Amino acid sequence: MRHAGTFQIPTYAIPMLEYGDTTGLTDLDIELVNGFIEANFPHGYVVDWTGIEQPYFTSHPEFGIAAEVVEADFYHA
């Protein structure tokens, strides 16, 4: 697998990215997460939640509005 980068992922998106679970997400949230996946990983991905124990707030997450995020290393599948 090839490392694609480290991304600041909003914590609300973790269940969808990890398990495909969209419970509690709005249609816009789902659209933003899907847009991120389609733009960066159209052939699949593997994610390593490197910062899962240290969430922090940022005004510029990978998608969506300002949010609490965790850092994650993404790899092309």
PDB file of N, CA, C, O and CB in Angstrom:
ATOM      1  N   MET A   1       0.828  -1.170   0.000  1.00  0.00           N
ATOM      2  CA  MET A   1       0.000   0.000   0.000  1.00  0.00           C
ATOM      3  C   MET A   1       0.882   1.247   0.000  1.00  0.00           C
ATOM      4  O   MET A   1       1.982   1.256   0.551  1.00  0.00           O
ATOM      5  CB  MET A   1      -0.947  -0.009   1.203  1.00  0.00           C
ATOM      6  N   ARG A   2       0.365   2.291  -0.633  1.00  0.00           N
ATOM      7  CA  ARG A   2       1.105   3.539  -0.740  1.00  0.00           C
ATOM      8  C   ARG A   2       0.464   4.590   0.169  1.00  0.00           C
ATOM      9  O   ARG A   2      -0.744   4.819   0.118  1.00  0.00           O
ATOM     10  CB  ARG A   2       1.146   4.031  -2.212  1.00  0.00           C
ATOM     11  N   HIS A   3       1.293   5.223   0.998  1.00  0.00           N
ATOM     12  CA  HIS A   3       0.815   6.263   1.909  1.00  0.00           C
ATOM     13  C   HIS A   3       0.319   7.450   1.096  1.00  0.00           C
ATOM     14  O   HIS A   3       1.032   7.964   0.234  1.00  0.00           O
ATOM     15  CB  HIS A   3       1.934   6.702   2.896  1.00  0.00           C
ATOM     16  N   ALA A   4      -0.910   7.881   1.374  1.00  0.00           N
ATOM     17  CA  ALA A   4      -1.508   9.001   0.640  1.00  0.00           C
ATOM     18  C   ALA A   4      -1.373  10.310   1.398  1.00  0.00           C
ATOM     19  O   ALA A   4      -1.406  11.382   0.794  1.00  0.00           O
ATOM     20  CB  ALA A   4      -2.976   8.723   0.358  1.00  0.00           C
ATOM     21  N   GLY A   5      -1.222  10.235   2.710  1.00  0.00           N
ATOM     22  CA  GLY A   5      -1.082  11.446   3.494  1.00  0.00           C
ATOM     23  C   GLY A   5      -1.751  11.335   4.837  1.00  0.00           C
ATOM     24  O   GLY A   5      -2.472  10.381   5.128  1.00  0.00           O
ATOM     25  N   THR A   6      -1.489  12.348   5.657  1.00  0.00           N
ATOM     26  CA  THR A   6      -2.113  12.456   6.961  1.00  0.00           C
ATOM     27  C   THR A   6      -3.181  13.539   6.855  1.00  0.00           C
ATOM     28  O   THR A   6      -2.909  14.649   6.397  1.00  0.00           O
ATOM     29  CB  THR A   6      -1.060  12.783   8.086  1.00  0.00           C
ATOM     30  N   PHE A   7      -4.381  13.212   7.276  1.00  0.00           N
ATOM     31  CA  PHE A   7      -5.517  14.111   7.124  1.00  0.00           C
ATOM     32  C   PHE A   7      -6.150  14.405   8.472  1.00  0.00           C
ATOM     33  O   PHE A   7      -6.103  13.575   9.381  1.00  0.00           O
ATOM     34  CB  PHE A   7      -6.552  13.515   6.171  1.00  0.00           C
ATOM     35  N   GLN A   8      -6.740  15.581   8.602  1.00  0.00           N
ATOM     36  CA  GLN A   8      -7.487  15.982   9.790  1.00  0.00           C
ATOM     37  C   GLN A   8      -8.955  15.637   9.537  1.00  0.00           C
ATOM     38  O   GLN A   8      -9.649  16.333   8.796  1.00  0.00           O
ATOM     39  CB  GLN A   8      -7.297  17.524  10.108  1.00  0.00           C
ATOM     40  N   ILE A   9      -9.408  14.575  10.149  1.00  0.00           N
ATOM     41  CA  ILE A   9     -10.747  14.045   9.902  1.00  0.00           C
ATOM     42  C   ILE A   9     -11.678  14.427  11.049  1.00  0.00           C
ATOM     43  O   ILE A   9     -11.370  14.159  12.210  1.00  0.00           O
ATOM     44  CB  ILE A   9     -10.706  12.507   9.727  1.00  0.00           C
ATOM     45  N   PRO A  10     -12.819  15.054  10.734  1.00  0.00           N
ATOM     46  CA  PRO A  10     -13.788  15.365  11.795  1.00  0.00           C
ATOM     47  C   PRO A  10     -14.218  14.096  12.534  1.00  0.00           C
ATOM     48  O   PRO A  10     -14.452  13.054  11.921  1.00  0.00           O
ATOM     49  CB  PRO A  10     -15.024  16.076  11.203  1.00  0.00           C
ATOM     50  N   THR A  11     -14.316  14.202  13.847  1.00  0.00           N
ATOM     51  CA  THR A  11     -14.644  13.015  14.644  1.00  0.00           C
ATOM     52  C   THR A  11     -15.999  12.429  14.275  1.00  0.00           C
ATOM     53  O   THR A  11     -16.197  11.220  14.392  1.00  0.00           O
ATOM     54  CB  THR A  11     -14.625  13.357  16.122  1.00  0.00           C
ATOM     55  N   TYR A  12     -16.939  13.266  13.829  1.00  0.00           N
ATOM     56  CA  TYR A  12     -18.262  12.744  13.465  1.00  0.00           C
ATOM     57  C   TYR A  12     -18.205  11.797  12.265  1.00  0.00           C
ATOM     58  O   TYR A  12     -19.120  10.999  12.061  1.00  0.00           O
ATOM     59  CB  TYR A  12     -19.208  13.897  13.159  1.00  0.00           C
ATOM     60  N   ALA A  13     -17.140  11.884  11.478  1.00  0.00           N
ATOM     61  CA  ALA A  13     -17.027  11.071  10.262  1.00  0.00           C
ATOM     62  C   ALA A  13     -16.351   9.724  10.493  1.00  0.00           C
ATOM     63  O   ALA A  13     -16.355   8.878   9.598  1.00  0.00           O
ATOM     64  CB  ALA A  13     -16.264  11.831   9.217  1.00  0.00           C
ATOM     65  N   ILE A  14     -15.778   9.506  11.659  1.00  0.00           N
ATOM     66  CA  ILE A  14     -15.036   8.265  11.920  1.00  0.00           C
ATOM     67  C   ILE A  14     -15.899   7.017  11.713  1.00  0.00           C
ATOM     68  O   ILE A  14     -15.457   6.105  11.014  1.00  0.00           O
ATOM     69  CB  ILE A  14     -14.489   8.277  13.344  1.00  0.00           C
ATOM     70  N   PRO A  15     -17.109   6.928  12.286  1.00  0.00           N
ATOM     71  CA  PRO A  15     -17.898   5.700  12.079  1.00  0.00           C
ATOM     72  C   PRO A  15     -18.192   5.414  10.605  1.00  0.00           C
ATOM     73  O   PRO A  15     -18.204   4.257  10.183  1.00  0.00           O
ATOM     74  CB  PRO A  15     -19.209   5.801  12.838  1.00  0.00           C
ATOM     75  N   MET A  16     -18.426   6.467   9.828  1.00  0.00           N
ATOM     76  CA  MET A  16     -18.710   6.244   8.406  1.00  0.00           C
ATOM     77  C   MET A  16     -17.467   5.775   7.663  1.00  0.00           C
ATOM     78  O   MET A  16     -17.539   4.856   6.847  1.00  0.00           O
ATOM     79  CB  MET A  16     -19.252   7.524   7.761  1.00  0.00           C
ATOM     80  N   LEU A  17     -16.336   6.397   7.939  1.00  0.00           N
ATOM     81  CA  LEU A  17     -15.097   6.012   7.254  1.00  0.00           C
ATOM     82  C   LEU A  17     -14.602   4.639   7.677  1.00  0.00           C
ATOM     83  O   LEU A  17     -14.043   3.898   6.868  1.00  0.00           O
ATOM     84  CB  LEU A  17     -14.018   7.038   7.516  1.00  0.00           C
ATOM     85  N   GLU A  18     -14.806   4.302   8.936  1.00  0.00           N
ATOM     86  CA  GLU A  18     -14.301   3.037   9.465  1.00  0.00           C
ATOM     87  C   GLU A  18     -15.256   1.867   9.219  1.00  0.00           C
ATOM     88  O   GLU A  18     -14.827   0.766   8.871  1.00  0.00           O
ATOM     89  CB  GLU A  18     -14.041   3.173  10.948  1.00  0.00           C
ATOM     90  N   TYR A  19     -16.556   2.119   9.404  1.00  0.00           N
ATOM     91  CA  TYR A  19     -17.534   1.017   9.375  1.00  0.00           C
ATOM     92  C   TYR A  19     -18.655   1.195   8.357  1.00  0.00           C
ATOM     93  O   TYR A  19     -19.463   0.288   8.162  1.00  0.00           O
ATOM     94  CB  TYR A  19     -18.140   0.856  10.730  1.00  0.00           C
ATOM     95  N   GLY A  20     -18.712   2.356   7.706  1.00  0.00           N
ATOM     96  CA  GLY A  20     -19.808   2.629   6.794  1.00  0.00           C
ATOM     97  C   GLY A  20     -21.088   3.006   7.521  1.00  0.00           C
ATOM     98  O   GLY A  20     -22.160   3.010   6.917  1.00  0.00           O
ATOM     99  N   ASP A  21     -20.995   3.322   8.803  1.00  0.00           N
ATOM    100  CA  ASP A  21     -22.149   3.641   9.646  1.00  0.00           C
ATOM    101  C   ASP A  21     -22.470   5.133   9.530  1.00  0.00           C
ATOM    102  O   ASP A  21     -21.676   5.978   9.943  1.00  0.00           O
ATOM    103  CB  ASP A  21     -21.876   3.252  11.129  1.00  0.00           C
ATOM    104  N   THR A  22     -23.631   5.448   8.970  1.00  0.00           N
ATOM    105  CA  THR A  22     -24.032   6.839   8.788  1.00  0.00           C
ATOM    106  C   THR A  22     -25.031   7.307   9.841  1.00  0.00           C
ATOM    107  O   THR A  22     -25.618   8.381   9.702  1.00  0.00           O
ATOM    108  CB  THR A  22     -24.623   7.023   7.416  1.00  0.00           C
ATOM    109  N   THR A  23     -25.228   6.517  10.886  1.00  0.00           N
ATOM    110  CA  THR A  23     -26.166   6.871  11.950  1.00  0.00           C
ATOM    111  C   THR A  23     -25.820   8.239  12.521  1.00  0.00           C
ATOM    112  O   THR A  23     -24.677   8.502  12.895  1.00  0.00           O
ATOM    113  CB  THR A  23     -26.156   5.806  13.065  1.00  0.00           C
ATOM    114  N   GLY A  24     -26.827   9.106  12.583  1.00  0.00           N
ATOM    115  CA  GLY A  24     -26.639  10.424  13.182  1.00  0.00           C
ATOM    116  C   GLY A  24     -26.069  11.480  12.248  1.00  0.00           C
ATOM    117  O   GLY A  24     -25.968  12.648  12.624  1.00  0.00           O
ATOM    118  N   LEU A  25     -25.699  11.091  11.046  1.00  0.00           N
ATOM    119  CA  LEU A  25     -25.147  12.057  10.100  1.00  0.00           C
ATOM    120  C   LEU A  25     -26.259  12.656   9.252  1.00  0.00           C
ATOM    121  O   LEU A  25     -27.237  11.985   8.922  1.00  0.00           O
ATOM    122  CB  LEU A  25     -24.084  11.396   9.202  1.00  0.00           C
ATOM    123  N   THR A  26     -26.096  13.922   8.905  1.00  0.00           N
ATOM    124  CA  THR A  26     -27.045  14.571   8.005  1.00  0.00           C
ATOM    125  C   THR A  26     -26.708  14.176   6.570  1.00  0.00           C
ATOM    126  O   THR A  26     -25.645  13.618   6.298  1.00  0.00           O
ATOM    127  CB  THR A  26     -27.016  16.124   8.177  1.00  0.00           C
ATOM    128  N   ASP A  27     -27.619  14.470   5.673  1.00  0.00           N
ATOM    129  CA  ASP A  27     -27.354  14.205   4.255  1.00  0.00           C
ATOM    130  C   ASP A  27     -26.118  14.977   3.793  1.00  0.00           C
ATOM    131  O   ASP A  27     -25.332  14.467   2.995  1.00  0.00           O
ATOM    132  CB  ASP A  27     -28.581  14.587   3.389  1.00  0.00           C
ATOM    133  N   LEU A  28     -25.943  16.211   4.293  1.00  0.00           N
ATOM    134  CA  LEU A  28     -24.770  17.008   3.929  1.00  0.00           C
ATOM    135  C   LEU A  28     -23.495  16.366   4.446  1.00  0.00           C
ATOM    136  O   LEU A  28     -22.499  16.311   3.724  1.00  0.00           O
ATOM    137  CB  LEU A  28     -24.897  18.433   4.473  1.00  0.00           C
ATOM    138  N   ASP A  29     -23.503  15.874   5.693  1.00  0.00           N
ATOM    139  CA  ASP A  29     -22.327  15.195   6.246  1.00  0.00           C
ATOM    140  C   ASP A  29     -21.931  14.014   5.358  1.00  0.00           C
ATOM    141  O   ASP A  29     -20.758  13.840   5.028  1.00  0.00           O
ATOM    142  CB  ASP A  29     -22.605  14.710   7.692  1.00  0.00           C
ATOM    143  N   ILE A  30     -22.908  13.220   4.981  1.00  0.00           N
ATOM    144  CA  ILE A  30     -22.661  12.038   4.152  1.00  0.00           C
ATOM    145  C   ILE A  30     -22.097  12.462   2.798  1.00  0.00           C
ATOM    146  O   ILE A  30     -21.162  11.845   2.288  1.00  0.00           O
ATOM    147  CB  ILE A  30     -23.964  11.215   3.964  1.00  0.00           C
ATOM    148  N   GLU A  31     -22.665  13.506   2.227  1.00  0.00           N
ATOM    149  CA  GLU A  31     -22.182  14.016   0.942  1.00  0.00           C
ATOM    150  C   GLU A  31     -20.733  14.488   1.043  1.00  0.00           C
ATOM    151  O   GLU A  31     -19.937  14.236   0.138  1.00  0.00           O
ATOM    152  CB  GLU A  31     -23.076  15.164   0.455  1.00  0.00           C
ATOM    153  N   LEU A  32     -20.383  15.169   2.131  1.00  0.00           N
ATOM    154  CA  LEU A  32     -19.009  15.655   2.311  1.00  0.00           C
ATOM    155  C   LEU A  32     -18.016  14.508   2.472  1.00  0.00           C
ATOM    156  O   LEU A  32     -16.937  14.530   1.880  1.00  0.00           O
ATOM    157  CB  LEU A  32     -18.930  16.575   3.526  1.00  0.00           C
ATOM    158  N   VAL A  33     -18.381  13.506   3.271  1.00  0.00           N
ATOM    159  CA  VAL A  33     -17.494  12.357   3.467  1.00  0.00           C
ATOM    160  C   VAL A  33     -17.327  11.603   2.141  1.00  0.00           C
ATOM    161  O   VAL A  33     -16.214  11.243   1.760  1.00  0.00           O
ATOM    162  CB  VAL A  33     -18.053  11.408   4.573  1.00  0.00           C
ATOM    163  N   ASN A  34     -18.433  11.373   1.454  1.00  0.00           N
ATOM    164  CA  ASN A  34     -18.349  10.681   0.158  1.00  0.00           C
ATOM    165  C   ASN A  34     -17.520  11.476  -0.841  1.00  0.00           C
ATOM    166  O   ASN A  34     -16.762  10.891  -1.615  1.00  0.00           O
ATOM    167  CB  ASN A  34     -19.753  10.435  -0.412  1.00  0.00           C
ATOM    168  N   GLY A  35     -17.651  12.792  -0.837  1.00  0.00           N
ATOM    169  CA  GLY A  35     -16.853  13.627  -1.723  1.00  0.00           C
ATOM    170  C   GLY A  35     -15.368  13.511  -1.425  1.00  0.00           C
ATOM    171  O   GLY A  35     -14.548  13.466  -2.342  1.00  0.00           O
ATOM    172  N   PHE A  36     -15.018  13.463  -0.137  1.00  0.00           N
ATOM    173  CA  PHE A  36     -13.621  13.284   0.270  1.00  0.00           C
ATOM    174  C   PHE A  36     -13.082  11.951  -0.235  1.00  0.00           C
ATOM    175  O   PHE A  36     -11.977  11.884  -0.773  1.00  0.00           O
ATOM    176  CB  PHE A  36     -13.489  13.364   1.802  1.00  0.00           C
ATOM    177  N   ILE A  37     -13.867  10.890  -0.057  1.00  0.00           N
ATOM    178  CA  ILE A  37     -13.446   9.559  -0.501  1.00  0.00           C
ATOM    179  C   ILE A  37     -13.292   9.519  -2.021  1.00  0.00           C
ATOM    180  O   ILE A  37     -12.277   9.047  -2.533  1.00  0.00           O
ATOM    181  CB  ILE A  37     -14.458   8.492  -0.040  1.00  0.00           C
ATOM    182  N   GLU A  38     -14.292  10.010  -2.732  1.00  0.00           N
ATOM    183  CA  GLU A  38     -14.260   9.975  -4.195  1.00  0.00           C
ATOM    184  C   GLU A  38     -13.109  10.792  -4.766  1.00  0.00           C
ATOM    185  O   GLU A  38     -12.492  10.386  -5.750  1.00  0.00           O
ATOM    186  CB  GLU A  38     -15.572  10.484  -4.756  1.00  0.00           C
ATOM    187  N   ALA A  39     -12.813  11.940  -4.159  1.00  0.00           N
ATOM    188  CA  ALA A  39     -11.742  12.804  -4.654  1.00  0.00           C
ATOM    189  C   ALA A  39     -10.353  12.252  -4.373  1.00  0.00           C
ATOM    190  O   ALA A  39      -9.427  12.466  -5.155  1.00  0.00           O
ATOM    191  CB  ALA A  39     -11.867  14.169  -4.043  1.00  0.00           C
ATOM    192  N   ASN A  40     -10.207  11.543  -3.259  1.00  0.00           N
ATOM    193  CA  ASN A  40      -8.881  11.101  -2.838  1.00  0.00           C
ATOM    194  C   ASN A  40      -8.633   9.598  -2.962  1.00  0.00           C
ATOM    195  O   ASN A  40      -7.494   9.175  -3.160  1.00  0.00           O
ATOM    196  CB  ASN A  40      -8.662  11.505  -1.434  1.00  0.00           C
ATOM    197  N   PHE A  41      -9.680   8.798  -2.848  1.00  0.00           N
ATOM    198  CA  PHE A  41      -9.508   7.350  -2.797  1.00  0.00           C
ATOM    199  C   PHE A  41     -10.575   6.624  -3.617  1.00  0.00           C
ATOM    200  O   PHE A  41     -11.325   5.814  -3.072  1.00  0.00           O
ATOM    201  CB  PHE A  41      -9.546   6.870  -1.352  1.00  0.00           C
ATOM    202  N   PRO A  42     -10.651   6.902  -4.908  1.00  0.00           N
ATOM    203  CA  PRO A  42     -11.710   6.287  -5.729  1.00  0.00           C
ATOM    204  C   PRO A  42     -11.601   4.769  -5.820  1.00  0.00           C
ATOM    205  O   PRO A  42     -12.577   4.102  -6.164  1.00  0.00           O
ATOM    206  CB  PRO A  42     -11.677   6.866  -7.122  1.00  0.00           C
ATOM    207  N   HIS A  43     -10.421   4.209  -5.513  1.00  0.00           N
ATOM    208  CA  HIS A  43     -10.227   2.760  -5.606  1.00  0.00           C
ATOM    209  C   HIS A  43     -10.104   2.105  -4.237  1.00  0.00           C
ATOM    210  O   HIS A  43      -9.677   0.955  -4.129  1.00  0.00           O
ATOM    211  CB  HIS A  43      -8.991   2.452  -6.429  1.00  0.00           C
ATOM    212  N   GLY A  44     -10.479   2.839  -3.192  1.00  0.00           N
ATOM    213  CA  GLY A  44     -10.440   2.298  -1.845  1.00  0.00           C
ATOM    214  C   GLY A  44      -9.300   2.857  -1.021  1.00  0.00           C
ATOM    215  O   GLY A  44      -8.388   3.501  -1.541  1.00  0.00           O
ATOM    216  N   TYR A  45      -9.368   2.602   0.261  1.00  0.00           N
ATOM    217  CA  TYR A  45      -8.375   3.114   1.191  1.00  0.00           C
ATOM    218  C   TYR A  45      -8.278   2.215   2.417  1.00  0.00           C
ATOM    219  O   TYR A  45      -9.149   1.390   2.692  1.00  0.00           O
ATOM    220  CB  TYR A  45      -8.716   4.548   1.606  1.00  0.00           C
ATOM    221  N   VAL A  46      -7.187   2.411   3.132  1.00  0.00           N
ATOM    222  CA  VAL A  46      -6.987   1.840   4.460  1.00  0.00           C
ATOM    223  C   VAL A  46      -6.619   3.024   5.333  1.00  0.00           C
ATOM    224  O   VAL A  46      -5.840   3.881   4.918  1.00  0.00           O
ATOM    225  CB  VAL A  46      -5.866   0.693   4.480  1.00  0.00           C
ATOM    226  N   VAL A  47      -7.162   3.082   6.526  1.00  0.00           N
ATOM    227  CA  VAL A  47      -6.897   4.217   7.398  1.00  0.00           C
ATOM    228  C   VAL A  47      -6.312   3.736   8.724  1.00  0.00           C
ATOM    229  O   VAL A  47      -6.722   2.713   9.271  1.00  0.00           O
ATOM    230  CB  VAL A  47      -8.183   5.029   7.638  1.00  0.00           C
ATOM    231  N   ASP A  48      -5.346   4.499   9.222  1.00  0.00           N
ATOM    232  CA  ASP A  48      -4.733   4.263  10.529  1.00  0.00           C
ATOM    233  C   ASP A  48      -5.011   5.505  11.359  1.00  0.00           C
ATOM    234  O   ASP A  48      -4.473   6.577  11.081  1.00  0.00           O
ATOM    235  CB  ASP A  48      -3.173   3.966  10.417  1.00  0.00           C
ATOM    236  N   TRP A  49      -5.841   5.365  12.364  1.00  0.00           N
ATOM    237  CA  TRP A  49      -6.243   6.503  13.198  1.00  0.00           C
ATOM    238  C   TRP A  49      -5.136   6.847  14.179  1.00  0.00           C
ATOM    239  O   TRP A  49      -5.224   6.523  15.364  1.00  0.00           O
ATOM    240  CB  TRP A  49      -7.554   6.195  13.957  1.00  0.00           C
ATOM    241  N   THR A  50      -4.106   7.494  13.691  1.00  0.00           N
ATOM    242  CA  THR A  50      -2.921   7.789  14.496  1.00  0.00           C
ATOM    243  C   THR A  50      -3.199   8.743  15.646  1.00  0.00           C
ATOM    244  O   THR A  50      -2.525   8.670  16.674  1.00  0.00           O
ATOM    245  CB  THR A  50      -1.847   8.365  13.625  1.00  0.00           C
ATOM    246  N   GLY A  51      -4.177   9.639  15.503  1.00  0.00           N
ATOM    247  CA  GLY A  51      -4.454  10.619  16.543  1.00  0.00           C
ATOM    248  C   GLY A  51      -5.757  10.402  17.272  1.00  0.00           C
ATOM    249  O   GLY A  51      -6.302  11.335  17.863  1.00  0.00           O
ATOM    250  N   ILE A  52      -6.265   9.183  17.240  1.00  0.00           N
ATOM    251  CA  ILE A  52      -7.579   8.893  17.816  1.00  0.00           C
ATOM    252  C   ILE A  52      -7.653   9.230  19.304  1.00  0.00           C
ATOM    253  O   ILE A  52      -8.729   9.556  19.806  1.00  0.00           O
ATOM    254  CB  ILE A  52      -7.920   7.431  17.609  1.00  0.00           C
ATOM    255  N   GLU A  53      -6.558   9.157  19.996  1.00  0.00           N
ATOM    256  CA  GLU A  53      -6.539   9.445  21.439  1.00  0.00           C
ATOM    257  C   GLU A  53      -6.354  10.928  21.735  1.00  0.00           C
ATOM    258  O   GLU A  53      -6.414  11.340  22.893  1.00  0.00           O
ATOM    259  CB  GLU A  53      -5.431   8.653  22.113  1.00  0.00           C
ATOM    260  N   GLN A  54      -6.126  11.743  20.685  1.00  0.00           N
ATOM    261  CA  GLN A  54      -5.850  13.159  20.913  1.00  0.00           C
ATOM    262  C   GLN A  54      -6.648  14.049  19.955  1.00  0.00           C
ATOM    263  O   GLN A  54      -6.058  14.731  19.117  1.00  0.00           O
ATOM    264  CB  GLN A  54      -4.353  13.433  20.758  1.00  0.00           C
ATOM    265  N   PRO A  55      -7.970  14.051  20.069  1.00  0.00           N
ATOM    266  CA  PRO A  55      -8.762  14.935  19.210  1.00  0.00           C
ATOM    267  C   PRO A  55      -8.496  16.395  19.571  1.00  0.00           C
ATOM    268  O   PRO A  55      -8.179  16.712  20.717  1.00  0.00           O
ATOM    269  CB  PRO A  55     -10.272  14.613  19.336  1.00  0.00           C
ATOM    270  N   TYR A  56      -8.627  17.268  18.592  1.00  0.00           N
ATOM    271  CA  TYR A  56      -8.450  18.705  18.822  1.00  0.00           C
ATOM    272  C   TYR A  56      -9.330  19.466  17.848  1.00  0.00           C
ATOM    273  O   TYR A  56      -9.799  18.911  16.854  1.00  0.00           O
ATOM    274  CB  TYR A  56      -6.957  19.127  18.666  1.00  0.00           C
ATOM    275  N   PHE A  57      -9.548  20.728  18.137  1.00  0.00           N
ATOM    276  CA  PHE A  57     -10.411  21.559  17.305  1.00  0.00           C
ATOM    277  C   PHE A  57      -9.587  22.268  16.244  1.00  0.00           C
ATOM    278  O   PHE A  57      -8.489  22.753  16.517  1.00  0.00           O
ATOM    279  CB  PHE A  57     -11.178  22.582  18.162  1.00  0.00           C
ATOM    280  N   THR A  58     -10.128  22.322  15.027  1.00  0.00           N
ATOM    281  CA  THR A  58      -9.491  23.088  13.960  1.00  0.00           C
ATOM    282  C   THR A  58     -10.561  23.790  13.136  1.00  0.00           C
ATOM    283  O   THR A  58     -11.687  23.308  13.005  1.00  0.00           O
ATOM    284  CB  THR A  58      -8.620  22.173  13.062  1.00  0.00           C
ATOM    285  N   SER A  59     -10.190  24.925  12.590  1.00  0.00           N
ATOM    286  CA  SER A  59     -11.125  25.661  11.748  1.00  0.00           C
ATOM    287  C   SER A  59     -11.056  25.198  10.297  1.00  0.00           C
ATOM    288  O   SER A  59     -11.845  25.646   9.465  1.00  0.00           O
ATOM    289  CB  SER A  59     -10.844  27.154  11.831  1.00  0.00           C
ATOM    290  N   HIS A  60     -10.111  24.297   9.986  1.00  0.00           N
ATOM    291  CA  HIS A  60      -9.925  23.828   8.614  1.00  0.00           C
ATOM    292  C   HIS A  60      -9.750  22.313   8.524  1.00  0.00           C
ATOM    293  O   HIS A  60      -8.669  21.835   8.177  1.00  0.00           O
ATOM    294  CB  HIS A  60      -8.728  24.512   8.000  1.00  0.00           C
ATOM    295  N   PRO A  61     -10.807  21.550   8.835  1.00  0.00           N
ATOM    296  CA  PRO A  61     -10.685  20.093   8.664  1.00  0.00           C
ATOM    297  C   PRO A  61     -10.644  19.738   7.179  1.00  0.00           C
ATOM    298  O   PRO A  61     -10.797  20.617   6.331  1.00  0.00           O
ATOM    299  CB  PRO A  61     -11.864  19.355   9.361  1.00  0.00           C
ATOM    300  N   GLU A  62     -10.444  18.488   6.862  1.00  0.00           N
ATOM    301  CA  GLU A  62     -10.373  18.056   5.463  1.00  0.00           C
ATOM    302  C   GLU A  62     -11.670  18.308   4.713  1.00  0.00           C
ATOM    303  O   GLU A  62     -11.652  18.483   3.494  1.00  0.00           O
ATOM    304  CB  GLU A  62     -10.027  16.586   5.391  1.00  0.00           C
ATOM    305  N   PHE A  63     -12.779  18.330   5.409  1.00  0.00           N
ATOM    306  CA  PHE A  63     -14.076  18.622   4.800  1.00  0.00           C
ATOM    307  C   PHE A  63     -15.002  19.137   5.881  1.00  0.00           C
ATOM    308  O   PHE A  63     -14.823  18.851   7.065  1.00  0.00           O
ATOM    309  CB  PHE A  63     -14.679  17.364   4.102  1.00  0.00           C
ATOM    310  N   GLY A  64     -15.997  19.903   5.454  1.00  0.00           N
ATOM    311  CA  GLY A  64     -16.982  20.417   6.391  1.00  0.00           C
ATOM    312  C   GLY A  64     -16.514  21.682   7.094  1.00  0.00           C
ATOM    313  O   GLY A  64     -15.471  22.254   6.776  1.00  0.00           O
ATOM    314  N   ILE A  65     -17.324  22.096   8.061  1.00  0.00           N
ATOM    315  CA  ILE A  65     -17.031  23.302   8.814  1.00  0.00           C
ATOM    316  C   ILE A  65     -16.089  22.985   9.970  1.00  0.00           C
ATOM    317  O   ILE A  65     -15.765  21.822  10.211  1.00  0.00           O
ATOM    318  CB  ILE A  65     -18.325  23.943   9.334  1.00  0.00           C
ATOM    319  N   ALA A  66     -15.655  24.014  10.678  1.00  0.00           N
ATOM    320  CA  ALA A  66     -14.769  23.852  11.830  1.00  0.00           C
ATOM    321  C   ALA A  66     -15.320  22.760  12.750  1.00  0.00           C
ATOM    322  O   ALA A  66     -16.521  22.694  13.012  1.00  0.00           O
ATOM    323  CB  ALA A  66     -14.614  25.194  12.603  1.00  0.00           C
ATOM    324  N   ALA A  67     -14.417  21.909  13.231  1.00  0.00           N
ATOM    325  CA  ALA A  67     -14.869  20.762  14.018  1.00  0.00           C
ATOM    326  C   ALA A  67     -13.726  20.181  14.840  1.00  0.00           C
ATOM    327  O   ALA A  67     -12.557  20.512  14.637  1.00  0.00           O
ATOM    328  CB  ALA A  67     -15.462  19.685  13.104  1.00  0.00           C
ATOM    329  N   GLU A  68     -14.090  19.307  15.772  1.00  0.00           N
ATOM    330  CA  GLU A  68     -13.100  18.503  16.473  1.00  0.00           C
ATOM    331  C   GLU A  68     -12.622  17.439  15.492  1.00  0.00           C
ATOM    332  O   GLU A  68     -13.432  16.800  14.821  1.00  0.00           O
ATOM    333  CB  GLU A  68     -13.690  17.860  17.792  1.00  0.00           C
ATOM    334  N   VAL A  69     -11.322  17.251  15.410  1.00  0.00           N
ATOM    335  CA  VAL A  69     -10.750  16.312  14.446  1.00  0.00           C
ATOM    336  C   VAL A  69      -9.750  15.381  15.110  1.00  0.00           C
ATOM    337  O   VAL A  69      -9.296  15.615  16.230  1.00  0.00           O
ATOM    338  CB  VAL A  69     -10.080  17.066  13.303  1.00  0.00           C
ATOM    339  N   VAL A  70      -9.422  14.328  14.394  1.00  0.00           N
ATOM    340  CA  VAL A  70      -8.304  13.455  14.750  1.00  0.00           C
ATOM    341  C   VAL A  70      -7.436  13.311  13.511  1.00  0.00           C
ATOM    342  O   VAL A  70      -7.931  13.393  12.387  1.00  0.00           O
ATOM    343  CB  VAL A  70      -8.798  12.049  15.275  1.00  0.00           C
ATOM    344  N   GLU A  71      -6.175  13.102  13.711  1.00  0.00           N
ATOM    345  CA  GLU A  71      -5.275  12.869  12.570  1.00  0.00           C
ATOM    346  C   GLU A  71      -5.313  11.403  12.198  1.00  0.00           C
ATOM    347  O   GLU A  71      -5.373  10.521  13.055  1.00  0.00           O
ATOM    348  CB  GLU A  71      -3.819  13.310  12.896  1.00  0.00           C
ATOM    349  N   ALA A  72      -5.278  11.168  10.902  1.00  0.00           N
ATOM    350  CA  ALA A  72      -5.352   9.798  10.389  1.00  0.00           C
ATOM    351  C   ALA A  72      -4.465   9.674   9.180  1.00  0.00           C
ATOM    352  O   ALA A  72      -4.465  10.538   8.303  1.00  0.00           O
ATOM    353  CB  ALA A  72      -6.803   9.403  10.039  1.00  0.00           C
ATOM    354  N   ASP A  73      -3.706   8.595   9.133  1.00  0.00           N
ATOM    355  CA  ASP A  73      -2.892   8.282   7.952  1.00  0.00           C
ATOM    356  C   ASP A  73      -3.743   7.433   7.016  1.00  0.00           C
ATOM    357  O   ASP A  73      -4.293   6.407   7.416  1.00  0.00           O
ATOM    358  CB  ASP A  73      -1.554   7.534   8.345  1.00  0.00           C
ATOM    359  N   PHE A  74      -3.843   7.874   5.770  1.00  0.00           N
ATOM    360  CA  PHE A  74      -4.591   7.149   4.754  1.00  0.00           C
ATOM    361  C   PHE A  74      -3.632   6.519   3.758  1.00  0.00           C
ATOM    362  O   PHE A  74      -2.594   7.089   3.421  1.00  0.00           O
ATOM    363  CB  PHE A  74      -5.582   8.081   4.035  1.00  0.00           C
ATOM    364  N   TYR A  75      -3.998   5.337   3.298  1.00  0.00           N
ATOM    365  CA  TYR A  75      -3.206   4.592   2.331  1.00  0.00           C
ATOM    366  C   TYR A  75      -4.124   4.184   1.183  1.00  0.00           C
ATOM    367  O   TYR A  75      -5.286   3.833   1.387  1.00  0.00           O
ATOM    368  CB  TYR A  75      -2.529   3.344   2.988  1.00  0.00           C
ATOM    369  N   HIS A  76      -3.574   4.239  -0.019  1.00  0.00           N
ATOM    370  CA  HIS A  76      -4.340   3.755  -1.183  1.00  0.00           C
ATOM    371  C   HIS A  76      -4.420   2.250  -1.104  1.00  0.00           C
ATOM    372  O   HIS A  76      -3.420   1.580  -0.846  1.00  0.00           O
ATOM    373  CB  HIS A  76      -3.689   4.205  -2.536  1.00  0.00           C
ATOM    374  N   ALA A  77      -5.601   1.721  -1.323  1.00  0.00           N
ATOM    375  CA  ALA A  77      -5.799   0.271  -1.250  1.00  0.00           C
ATOM    376  C   ALA A  77      -5.351  -0.389  -2.543  1.00  0.00           C
ATOM    377  O   ALA A  77      -5.439  -1.610  -2.676  1.00  0.00           O
ATOM    378  CB  ALA A  77      -7.274  -0.066  -0.963  1.00  0.00           C
TER     379      ALA A  77
END
